[in-house]
Amino acid sequence: MNIVILGSTGSIGTQTLELLKDHTEYKVLALSAGENISLLEEQAREWKPKYLCVFHEDKAKLLKERFQSSYNRDDTLHSESAENSIPYEKKEIEKDSYSPVIYSGMEGLIRLSALEEADMIVISVVGMVGIQPTISAIQAGKKIALANKETLVCAGHLINDLLKESKAELFPIDSEHSAIWQCLRGEKAEEVEKLILTASGGPFFGLTKEEMRGKKKEDALKHPNWSMGRKITIDSATMVNKALEVLEAHILFHIPIEKIQVVIQRESIIHSAVQFRDGAIKAELGVPTMRVPIAYAVFEEEREDFKGEKLDFTKVMSLHFYPPSYTDFPALALGRSAGLKGGSMTTVFNAANEEAVSLFLQDKIAFLSIPALIEKAMQLHEKDWKAYPSVDEILSIERWARNCVEENANQVEV
């Protein structure tokens, strides 16, 4: 099977490549990165994909020059975030006969997502960038392992309609949605009473809104169970991530928002569950790792013979469950409101959050300003709301929402 990985230098991308090291029957056909060409080059020289893509054109030109030169003298291995740059020992990589085709920009991502020889497209790029490649892969009838929230949150209505007309298949990588997907196997849709999305509660679990006042990014970035990127860790602290997952589950499983329950499960052992009309509940449990959901998606519901750490019930002394506080974590309620409204409101919710989190990480706004700014943007968007926005309209609304947050950053009351 030929696999394309869009976003190969990010967390999901690197873990997917790590997974494939144990499955040599899978061939890496193409890799892409946003701007992390040092790691992309390293991956390319190891996996020898036929195609590469760098989203930023200037970085793509630099990568082409590297493959044309005899040695790689860059002594910094950059992550997608400058703050996470990792110095590494200088090393010289001899030039060989390997010479990949290198594309750039959105056009390059769209090309890779529809390559004729590709069987599976792993889409793990960050942000709205993932929408158009996903649509392209669906139109080309590909199997898609999706780890990009924005595609479903902002363009889920378009994705579902396209899937109905295509032979393409979509497999979710998010651990919660993978858990629900596994629980629904062999079950009838009409017998599902509700979906139960579990959440760790993040670093501020148990705190009141007042107690969170004055919390800094250093506090919000201390997740109790998971090691994740900065943005998603802040989303966990505000519980925006769980709101986004509710919206994703609604689109993926065609379940009304009202039938999706969020429950705090502090140990992150139960990844999510499904309750049926007879009262029975099926849950997916395991150690906190992305290996299982990535493998389950990439291998199309086939179980791998994994030799790593597995859950041992004799060592799990207890599991704790709590209801979330919609008062202390208002972003969770705002996400549900956006989902119930539908249309373009989910794009505003997502984009406003992204911009607010960016400002928070730059120490430009307070922690409690994040949900306040999301709410402000949603209120201002009401008059321009669209029931079925096109891709161009979604991208335009995203820009508007970001500008709205920036303009109101110092005006909201918290």
PADREN-566607 format. One record per residue: residue in three letters; x negated, y, z of N, C-alpha, C in turn. Coordinates in steps of 0.001 Angstrom, whole numbers, plus 500000, padded with zeros to 6 digits. Example, Ala and Ser with C-alpha at 12.3 -4.5 7.8 and 13.67 -1.06 7.14 Angstrom:
BEGIN
ALA486810494310507800487700495500507800486800496700507800;SER487150497750507080486330498940507140487100500030507870;
END
This chain:
BEGIN
MET499155498802500000500000500000500000499121501246500000;ASN499460502203499157498741503467499077499421504518499962;ILE498645505120500868499195506080501826498617507475501610;VAL499493508469501658499107509876501629499369510443503017;ILE498401511168503585498582511776504899498443513284504764;LEU499557513981504890499537515441504865499385515925506305;GLY498298516619506576497998517021507948497101516004508623;SER496093515515507914495263514420508439494315514856509545;THR494088516172509701493161516629510736493852516964512057;GLY495178516904512079495920517157513309496032515907514169;SER496752516009515264496862514908516219497467513649515601;ILE498607513782514937499258512612514328498417512076513177;GLY497847512979512388497031512549511250495817511746511672;THR495097512231512675493896511516513123494268510174513760;GLN495390510143514479495831508880515085496320507888514031;THR496869508396512946497287507508511855496072506861511211;LEU495027507640510989493796507084510419493166506074511372;GLU493220506359512665492693505421513661493460504099513595;LEU494776504189513434495620503005513293495223502193512067;LEU494980502880510955494689502198509690493335501489509692;LYS492460501853510623491176501156510724491379499675511043;ASP492493499366511701492793497969512049493658497290510995;HIS493951497989509905494830497448508861494254497786507493;THR493228497071507124492482497376505906493257497088504619;GLU494423496461504755495242496221503563495911497510503070;TYR495834498573503891496397499870503507495282500767502978;LYS495539501400501847494542502263501217494957503729501357;VAL494022504565501789494287506005501907494084506637500536;LEU495164507104499953495124507677498605494817509165498619;ALA495329509888499629495139511339499681495215511845501113;LEU494483512924501379494476513576502689494608515082502500;SER495201515749503482495279517215503402495043517845504767;ALA494624519104504750494421519876505982494828521316505718;GLY495042522045506809495373523460506667494132524267506334;GLU493137524185507224491881524898506989490677524189507602;ASN490905523080508261489840522352508964489033521496507987;ILE488227522149507156487539521409506087486378520572506605;SER485827520904507766484735520093508311485219518692508648;LEU486344518625509364486887517311509706487460516629508467;LEU488091517393507579488640516796506353487527516177505517;GLU486402516860505419485270516308504653484771515016505293;GLU484678515028506617484228513832507330485171512660507067;GLN486485512932507142487483511896506866487379511410505423;ALA487191512350504502487133511999503079485934511109502771;ARG484807511433503365483608510624503092483734509220503697;GLU484521509102504756484726507785505357485756506962504590;TRP486884507593504202487998506861503616488018506880502085;LYS487264507789501478487162507902500017488525508018499315;PRO489400508918499763490674509091499051490433509722497676;LYS491306509442496764491175509977495409491482511466495370;TYR492383511910496262492819513309496249492697513947497633;LEU492390515250497623492382516052498835493154517340498568;CYS493653517957499639494295519260499504493990520088500750;VAL493625521342500532493442522295501619494440523421501389;PHE495258523708502384496330524683502190495790526074501873;HIS494740526483502571494151527799502317493177527714501142;GLU493437528497500118492690528390498858491205528668499032;ASP490855529654499875489437529970500051488689528807500699;LYS489369528110501610488759526934502245488627525779501252;ALA489601525683500338489544524633499308488319524849498413;LYS488057526097498056486887526414497221485601526042497947;LEU485564526330499250484387526002500043484178524489500113;LEU485296523735500242485181522283500296484651521724498978;LYS485112522280497866484610521855496559483106522071496459;GLU482643523204496980481210523497496956480440522486497787;ARG481014522076498908480340521104499771480141519772499054;PHE481166519357498320481036518080497620480088518183496432;GLN479837519398495980478911519599494863477471519747495338;SER477280520033496633475934520214497169475406518907497748;SER474142518864498034473504517623498495473740517327499960;TYR473860518379500789473973518163502221475080519011502822;ASN475614518532503924476588519294504708475864519819505943;ARG475695521146506056474935521716507182475815522420508201;ASP477117522255508115478018522891509090477836522216510441;ASP477534522974511470477300522360512771478467522538513733;THR479652522859513202480826522957514061481967522171513468;LEU482533521278514262483708520515513843484932521268514344;HIS485633521938513430486739522800513836488041522014513921;SER488848522334514909490220521838514957491079522856514253;GLU492393522591514149493283523529513492493352524829514292;SER493013524783515571493026525977516407491592526347516750;ALA491237527598516542489862528032516772489429527781518215;GLU490393527860519149490046527687520549489565526270520843;ASN489948525317519965489597523917520210488401523461519387;SER487639524413518825486480524049518020485495523243518856;ILE484974522188518277484092521288519011482713521281518353;PRO481668521754519055480336521701518459479863520259518358;TYR479175519946517282478620518612517197477223518688516588;GLU476470517645516779475082517610516371474947517768514862;LYS474016518599514425473806518784512990473437517445512368;LYS473990517225511192473648515978510514473719516188509019;GLU472922515487508332472885515609506886473607514429506268;ILE474535514726505364475307513679504714474881513610503254;GLU474228512564502902473728512424501541474871512438500535;LYS474670513126499457475650513151498386475669511786497705;ASP476863511270497404476951510019496675477822510246495452;SER478245509172494845479025509300493609480472509689493858;TYR480888509724495136482265510056495466482563511520495146;SER483614511752494356483987513112493969485509513209493865;PRO486167513615494955487630513653494955488184514828494152;VAL489426514691493726490161515795493122490681516651494276;ILE490402517950494252490782518823495372491793519866494915;TYR492963519839495560494019520811495282494097521813496438;SER494923522845496255495097523826497330496530524340497358;GLY496885524971498482498169525640498616499370524722498644;MET500549525350498588501797524603498596501908523711497366;GLU501420524209496236501462523413495002500694522111495175;GLY499565522185495877498768520983496122499493519990497006;LEU500131520480498077500877519591498967502031518914498230;ILE502705519670497389503817519111496615503311518046495645;ARG502161518286495036501556517286494140501279515980494879;LEU500627516107496050500264514905496808501495514143497276;SER502561514851497615503755514197498151504523513415497090;ALA504190513661495817504918512990494735503997512188493825;LEU502796511864494292501857511093493465502476509770493037;GLU502378509479491766503023508279491218502547507006491904;GLU501248506931492231500699505707492821500890505622494338;ALA501487506649494943501688506662496396502918505850496800;ASP502782505081497875503900504294498402504506504936499647;MET503655505448500525504096506032501787503476507417501956;ILE504298508413502304503815509762502560503989510060504051;VAL502897510260504756502956510656506161502898512180506197;ILE503955512802506704504017514270506726503886514741508163;SER502673515199508503502401515649509867501832517062509884;VAL502100517827508817501687519227508809502515519990509842;VAL502010521125510272502677521917511305503465523056510671;GLY504673523270511154505451524428510742506302524223509504;MET506805525343508972507719525331507836507054524825506559;VAL505728524727506587504974524218505437505462522831505042;GLY506016522082505988506420520705505714507690520544504908;ILE508498521596504798509804521447504148509700521071502674;GLN508954521845501898508906521605500453508221520284500078;PRO507108519890500729506539518571500433507499517428500760;THR508277517569501831509250516530502188510318516410501111;ILE510816517546500655511819517544499585511240516917498326;SER509994517258498005509327516696496827509198515180496935;ALA508815514690498114508658513246498315509997512524498187;ILE511062513141498695512395512542498574512812512470497112;GLN512609513553496392512980513585494976512185512575494157;ALA510965512258494618510137511266493935510442509847494409;GLY511381509707495347511794508382495818510791507692496717;LYS509997508457497461508950507869498300509467507424499670;LYS508692506575500314508915506253501723508179507322502520;ILE508853507893503512508309509039504229508272508764505730;ALA507092508911506334506949508858507786506830510310508234;LEU507851510815508890507942512255509162507627512605510611;ALA506672513528510782506324514023512110506364515547512131;ASN507174516131511276507288517586511185508690518006511608;LYS508799518598512792510106518957513356510850519974512502;GLU510122520963511983510758522071511285511567521623510072;THR511110520568509415511808520084508234513243519705508561;LEU513443518975509654514785518546510024515563519630510756;VAL514884520378511611515562521422512385516091522527511470;CYS515281522943510504515649524083509652516298523679508335;ALA515940522528507805516447522130506492517103520761506507;GLY517570520343507668518185519016507793519363518816506868;HIS520162519871506657521331519761505772520900519458504342;LEU519792520065503904519268519813502554518676518402502467;ILE517925518021503493517269516711503513518297515584503442;ASN519333515662504259520349514598504269521068514482502934;ASP521376515609502324522047515565501022521147514969499951;LEU519861515299499989518911514756499010518705513253499210;LEU518668512809500462518479511388500747519636510544500210;LYS520831511109500208521996510392499683521866510107498190;GLU521125510961497494520998510844496038519693510189495603;SER518870509763496564517539509239496251517341507847496832;LYS516380507128496279516016505824496837514982505983497952;ALA514610507221498247513630507495499304514134507017500663;GLU513194506671501537513512506281502910512722507168503856;LEU513356507559504970512704508437505935512593507732507276;PHE511368507667507798511097507016509075510553508052510062;PRO511194508247511218510723509255512177509513508790512973;ILE508583509711513214507388509395514009507513509884515451;ASP508250510951515696508403511438517084508761510271518004;SER508131510215519172508323509063520052509780508883520476;GLU510482509994520754511876509891521191512779509367520071;HIS512565509868518877513420509446517759513079508039517282;SER511817507686517412511433506306517120512098505360518110;ALA512142505775519373512786504950520401514262504736520089;ILE514956505795519734516386505688519397516577504819518157;TRP515736505029517167515777504240515925515642502753516249;GLN514703502420517142514515501016517515515737500475518262;CYS516324501307519110517505500879519876518734500686518988;LEU518796501401517886519955501325516996519868500173515992;ARG518717499558515867518567498449514911519554497331515226;GLY520315496948514202521266495861514360522578496270514995;GLU522736497560515299523959498032515947524867498750514943;LYS526150498800515251527113499496514399527264500938514868;ALA527262501868513932527328503294514263528553503632515095;GLU529681502988514795530923503320515499530926502847516954;GLU529940502017517332529874501532518710528967502380519604;VAL528327503400519014527449504282519793528287505331520520;GLU528118505414521825528840506421522612528024507702522744;LYS526709507551523017525853508732523090524382508336522987;LEU523571509314522608522121509150522591521569509803523855;ILE520554509202524436519938509731525645518477510052525337;LEU518164511340525232516796511788524980516109512036526315;THR515011511361526552514304511566527807513249512657527671;ALA512980513337528773511974514402528815511157514249530087;SER509891514594530011509043514505531206509381515610532210;GLY509943516702531697510203517855532559509109518893532468;GLY507961518500531881506873519446531677506189519882532964;PRO505277520840532866504494521266534032505290522060535070;PHE506461522587534683507239523409535609508499522710536118;PHE508503521386536037509651520635536539509913520962538011;GLY511186521208538335511564521464539723511480522912540140;LEU510878523766539301510780525174539638512033525919539190;THR512393526935539941513504527786539531512982528833538557;LYS513907529499537902513530530550536959512688531618537660;GLU513069531956538871512340532972539625510925532504539963;GLU510790531210540254509468530661540586508556530581539373;MET509158530582538182508350530568536957507920531952536524;ARG508488532960537140508113534338536818506626534548537126;GLY505900535078536177504481535342536387503572534186536018;LYS504136533047535595503304531918535180502513532272533918;LYS501250531881533895500357532190532773500189530971531869;LYS499533531192530734499349530088529784498541528949530401;GLU497606529290531297496806528245531947497687527307532763;ASP498747527844533348499687527023534116500552526183533186;ALA501031526816532114501958526146531191501283525057530369;LEU499968525121530228499253524149529390498854522879530153;LYS499263522785531421498917521596532224500050520575532190;HIS500144519833531096501213518836531003500881517626531875;PRO501871517090532601501593515998533540501290514646532901;ASN501802514389531688501698513035531126501037512941529759;TRP501232513950528922500804513877527529499681514860527227;SER498799514459526316497764515358525810498198515792524418;MET498576517068524291499151517551523031498527518889522652;GLY498908519407521494498455520711521070499025521813521950;ARG498451523003521859498843524113522723500300524516522512;LYS500721524625521271502081525093520995503114524134521562;ILE502975522851521296503975521883521756503930521730523283;THR502769521977523890502692521911525346503467523071525977;ILE503388524257525366504195525386525840505678525080525617;ASP506002524460524483507396524074524208507913523105525263;SER507037522268525777507436521348526837507716522119528124;ALA506909523141528377507094523947529590508412524715529564;THR508829525201528397510103525931528271511273524994528012;MET510961523736527663511911522698527234512502522990525847;VAL511853523887525106512233524094523708512018522809522913;ASN510945522077523256510678520847522508511858519877522587;LYS512503519812523744513636518894523878514845519424523119;ALA515002520744523083516079521333522287515881521010520803;LEU514649521116520340514346520788518942514619519314518670;GLU514299518460519626514521517020519452516007516678519426;VAL516819517429520160518274517252520085518750517552518667;LEU518241518650518095518622519030516737518149517989515725;GLU516951517477515907516430516425515025517291515162515101;ALA517618514747516319518415513533516507519789513677515856;HIS520357514847515973521653515151515344521586514917513843;ILE520507515382513214520337515238511762519986513799511380;LEU519052513204512101518566511866511764519630510782511904;PHE520392510856512989521299509760513325522776510106513139;HIS523040511311512618524415511729512306525332511631513533;ILE524787512058514667525518512045515934525834513488516324;PRO527057513799516732527392515171517148526509515633518309;ILE526203516921518327525390517506519393525963517155520770;GLU527298517160520878527951516906522163527681515502522689;LYS527264514596521814527021513214522233525525512906522391;ILE524735513959522556523297513779522779522956514359524152;GLN522558513497525061522275513892526447520768513950526688;VAL520341514973527410518936515089527810518810514708529283;VAL517862513825529580517624513362530952516132513460531244;ILE515789513982532410514387514031532831513963512650533311;GLN512880512124532744512318510840533174510838511099533412;ARG510497511346534659509207511930534998507991511117534561;GLU508110509806534563506928508982534275506643508827532780;SER507554509281531925507406509125530464507210507659530069;ILE507929506773530767507890505341530456509063504973529541;ILE510241505517529849511394505328528960511369506457527947;HIS511205506103526682511010507131525649512313507674525092;SER513377506962525235514751507396524939515642506162524967;ALA516960506378524873517900505263525003519189505560524252;VAL520003504520524094521314504646523452522343503967524344;GLN523436504664524610524541504056525357525668503712524387;PHE526228502504524544527284502039523654528645502116524349;ARG529696501940523574531046502165524093531450501189525193;ASP530763500050525283531076499098526357530298499407527639;GLY529511500504527609528741500893528781527310500392528790;ALA526983499480527888525619498945527820524659500033527329;ILE523437500000527845522399500947527430521174500173526959;LYS520682500517525772519429499961525272518383501070525330;ALA517236500761525899516170501758526009514872501186525458;GLU514004502075524991512670501661524542511670502156525564;LEU510881501234526116509919501562527153508508501245526680;GLY507545501938527231506149501669526897505249502699527543;VAL503947502458527482503003503442528003503066504681527116;PRO502722505857527644502770507080526832501678507083525755;THR502011506628524578501076506606523457501842506808522161;MET501214507473521194501850507673519891501558506521518937;ARG500738505576519353500364504472518466501603503688518023;VAL502492503382518966503677502572518641504595503274517640;PRO505025504528517890505907505168516912505260505405515547;ILE503958505703515530503280505883514235503282504560513468;ALA502890503490514140502833502174513484504214501716513031;TYR505220501946513859506578501497513527507109502208512278;ALA506709503465512108507127504219510921506305503834509702;VAL504997503858509838504113503583508698504286502151508194;PHE504528501218509100504689499818508712506158499449508473;GLU507013500470508394508417500285508007509157499272508877;GLU509143499488510163509855498689511159509211497338511448;GLU507995497140510965507260495917511285506406496173512537;ARG506356495211513436505569495338514662504118494937514398;GLU503181495750514876501775495364514745501335494582515978;ASP500323493780515817499769492991516924498723493856517622;PHE499194494752518471498328495741519113497603495136520311;LYS496292495379520398495468494788521461495191495765522606;GLY495708496995522510495427497999523534496303497864524758;GLU496331498927525576497092498915526827498586498773526565;LYS499222497907527337500665497700527235501303497855528615;LEU502593498089528613503311498307529864503380497030530690;ASP503066497154531969503127496031532898504100496416534013;PHE505272495763534037506300496103535014505841495906536463;THR504881495025536684504426494798538053503613495977538581;LYS503206496870537662502427498042538076503258499325538044;VAL504496499221537553505399500372537559506291500234538790;MET505973500991539826506659500798541096508062501426541106;SER508254502514540323509564503159540305509676504095539108;LEU510920504358538718511218505318537665512181506347538241;HIS511973507605537894512792508675538457513529509431537356;PHE514815509715537611515660510401536637516313511629537265;TYR516402512703536478517021513931536966517743514628535810;PRO518796515370536118519423516180535075518599517445534857;PRO518507517949533631517773519199533406518589520397533886;SER517926521481534217518614522707534626518717523651533433;TYR519943523832532940520150524732531803520069526193532242;THR520144526430533539520006527795534067518541528198534170;ASP517735527318534711516318527624534868515537527461533568;PHE516065526637532653515430526438531345516442526783530247;PRO516726528078530085517776528510529161517524528161527692;ALA516267527905527322515968527554525930516676526262525522;LEU516869525373526488517561524120526198519008524393525798;ALA519645525327526496521022525710526163521080526466524846;LEU520073527317524586520035528081523335519889527145522133;GLY519104526093522290518936525126521208520235524409520890;ARG520955524022521936522253523373521726523219524332521031;SER523199525576521456524067526590520839523739526748519361;ALA522434526783519033522014526897517633522480525693516829;GLY522399524502517428522826523287516740524325523255516504;LEU525083523732517473526546523757517322526964524759516244;LYS526241525876516165526515526868515129526066526341513770;GLY524899525695513752524393525107512520523908526136511525;GLY523786525705510264523353526606509208522006527234509505;SER521925528544509282520655529255509416520251529522510867;MET521166529293511817520846529608513216519727528734513765;THR519605527511513282518529526642513773517166527143513314;THR517124527751512119515867528337511640515467529510512525;VAL516435530337512906516154531476513783515646530981515133;PHE516298529975515684515866529410516968514415528946516886;ASN514092528186515845512753527629515692511701528706515444;ALA511970529599514487510982530619514123510765531622515250;ALA511841532025515925511720532962517038510870532349518144;ASN511083531069518404510281530393519414508809530356519026;GLU508522529997517769507132529912517335506417531244517516;GLU507084532329517135506463533647517256506301534039518722;ALA507307533749519535507230534074520964506119533286521650;VAL505987532006521314504913531189521900503552531733521494;SER503428532145520237502167532725519763501810533970520570;LEU502785534819520828502550536033521614502181535696523061;PHE502843534678523616502545534250524983501115533729525092;LEU500691532944524111499337532394524128498275533476523949;GLN498692534607523396497786535757523259497888536697524467;ASP498645536283525484498850537087526702499551538413526427;LYS500407538420525402501112539660525042502509539740525640;ILE503072538617526057504385538607526692504370537653527882;ALA505369537781528741505496536901529904506119535574529504;PHE505948534560530331506497533237530047508011533283529867;LEU508699534002530765510160534063530700510669534877529508;SER509769535602528851510172536364527664510428535446526466;ILE509887534238526504510054533328525361511537533033525109;PRO512283532481526073513709532241525815514502533536525619;ALA514084534617526289514797535893526139514695536415524702;LEU513533536265524103513337536718522724514066535821521730;ILE514118534527522015514884533609521162516354534017521173;GLU516872534277522365518281534666522496518568535976521762;LYS517651536936521866517813538226521193517888538033519683;ALA516996537234519130516981536995517691518264536301517232;MET518732535334518012519962534624517658521160535570517670;GLN521214536463518647522315537427518718522310538364517516;LEU521127538849517140521018539779516020521282539108514669;HIS521095537791514618521284537072513355522754536744513072;GLU523595536835514058525005536438513899525658537051512657;LYS525412538326512422526082539017511308525578538557509942;ASP524400537965509887523817537518508606523757535993508493;TRP524435535308509397524395533840509443524867533213508135;LYS524181532148507716524544531426506496524824529966506839;ALA525902529439506290526317528071506610525432527019505956;TYR524944527292504739524167526292503998523015526992503273;PRO521983527417504026520885528164503413520017527312502495;SER519546527913501416518615527255500499517214527316501093;VAL516250526665500448514870526700500937514359528140500967;ASP514603528882499892514150530277499838514787531105500943;GLU516067530869501205516752531605502268516202531223503640;ILE515893529950503834515315529493505099513977530191505355;LEU513140530270504326511829530906504473511971532409504722;SER512956533016504079513212534444504295513716534707505712;ILE514614533846506184515152533985507551514056533741508578;GLU513148532834508268512017532600509173511198533879509337;ARG510892534544508223510106535783508299510855536850509092;TRP512163536935508865512967537916509601512917537642511109;ALA513072536381511484513089536018512906511760536335513579;ARG510678536067512885509355536372513437509187537879513641;ASN509598538651512650509504540110512759510385540627513889;CYS511560540021514029512497540416515084511866540220516455;VAL511217539092516669510565538815517957509443539812518217;GLU508643540071517190507525541000517358508023542409517698;GLU509096542827517037509640544170517262510263544319518652;ASN510787543232519204511475543290520490510643542746521648;ALA509383542447521363508535541783522350508458542502523687;ASN508457543823523666508317544581524907509616545235525353;GLN510731544782524757512007545417525060513001544513525780;VAL512755543203525794513704542311526449513499542333527958;GLU514591542152528675514530542107530144514449540651530606;VAL513550540381531538513412539018532063513430539046533589;
END
